[in-house]
């Protein structure tokens, strides 16, 4: 049996834990992350979010860094499996 791994990218509101936008992909490239963040920004125009991510290859890629800079967002990177960041995600997704 062939097992496939899928990646989940969720954009959460840090205050309410509301899932602003999410996508599931078989691969998650920096281009995919940029598109997901852009869709979240389109859903809530005028917001200046702060991106909190781990140090995965998608979030440290030069294209993503350029996108964040162009949009005027702050980007905070956490350690992988950082308990506070994971707690925010778990609270937002109900897991």
C-alpha positions as CSV (number, residue, x, y, z in Angstrom):
1,X,0.0,0.0,0.0
2,X,1.3,3.4,-0.9
3,X,1.3,6.0,1.9
4,X,1.4,9.7,1.1
5,X,2.4,12.4,3.4
6,X,0.6,15.7,3.3
7,X,1.6,19.0,4.7
8,X,-0.8,21.4,6.4
9,X,-0.2,25.2,6.4
10,X,-2.6,27.2,8.6
11,X,-2.8,30.9,9.1
12,X,-4.2,31.6,12.5
13,X,-5.4,34.8,14.2
14,X,-3.1,35.0,17.3
15,X,-5.8,36.5,19.5
16,X,-8.9,34.5,18.7
17,X,-7.2,31.4,17.2
18,X,-9.5,31.7,14.3
19,X,-8.2,29.8,11.2
20,X,-8.0,32.6,8.6
21,X,-6.8,30.4,5.8
22,X,-5.4,26.9,5.3
23,X,-4.3,24.4,2.7
24,X,-3.2,20.8,2.5
25,X,-0.5,19.9,0.0
26,X,1.6,16.9,-0.8
27,X,4.6,19.2,-1.0
28,X,4.9,22.6,0.7
29,X,7.3,24.9,-1.1
30,X,8.0,28.6,-0.3
31,X,5.8,29.5,-3.3
32,X,2.9,27.5,-1.7
33,X,3.4,29.3,1.6
34,X,3.5,32.7,-0.2
35,X,0.2,31.9,-1.9
36,X,-1.5,30.8,1.3
37,X,-0.3,34.0,3.2
38,X,-1.4,36.1,0.2
39,X,-4.9,34.6,0.3
40,X,-5.1,35.2,4.0
41,X,-4.1,38.9,3.5
42,X,-6.8,39.2,0.8
43,X,-9.4,37.8,3.2
44,X,-8.6,40.5,5.7
45,X,-7.3,43.6,3.8
46,X,-5.6,46.3,5.9
47,X,-4.2,43.9,8.5
48,X,-0.5,43.9,9.2
49,X,0.1,40.4,10.6
50,X,3.2,39.0,12.2
51,X,4.3,35.7,10.8
52,X,5.5,33.2,13.4
53,X,7.0,30.1,11.9
54,X,9.6,27.4,12.6
55,X,12.9,27.4,10.7
56,X,11.6,25.1,7.9
57,X,13.0,25.5,4.4
58,X,9.9,27.3,3.2
59,X,10.1,30.0,5.9
60,X,13.8,30.7,5.5
61,X,13.8,30.8,1.6
62,X,14.8,34.1,0.0
63,X,11.6,34.4,-2.0
64,X,9.5,34.1,1.2
65,X,11.8,36.6,3.0
66,X,11.3,39.1,0.1
67,X,7.6,38.6,0.1
68,X,7.4,39.3,3.9
69,X,9.5,42.4,3.4
70,X,7.5,43.7,0.5
71,X,4.2,43.3,2.5
72,X,5.7,45.0,5.5
73,X,5.1,42.1,7.9
74,X,7.2,41.1,10.8
75,X,8.6,37.5,10.7
76,X,9.5,35.7,13.9
77,X,11.1,32.3,13.7
78,X,10.9,29.8,16.5
79,X,12.7,26.6,17.1
80,X,11.1,23.5,15.6
81,X,8.6,21.9,18.1
82,X,8.8,25.1,20.3
83,X,6.1,24.3,22.9
84,X,4.5,27.8,22.9
85,X,4.2,28.0,19.1
86,X,2.8,24.4,19.0
87,X,0.3,25.3,21.8
88,X,-1.0,28.2,19.8
89,X,-1.5,25.9,16.7
90,X,-3.0,23.1,18.8
91,X,-5.5,25.6,20.4
92,X,-6.4,26.9,17.0
93,X,-7.0,23.5,15.4
94,X,-8.5,21.8,18.4
95,X,-5.9,19.0,18.6
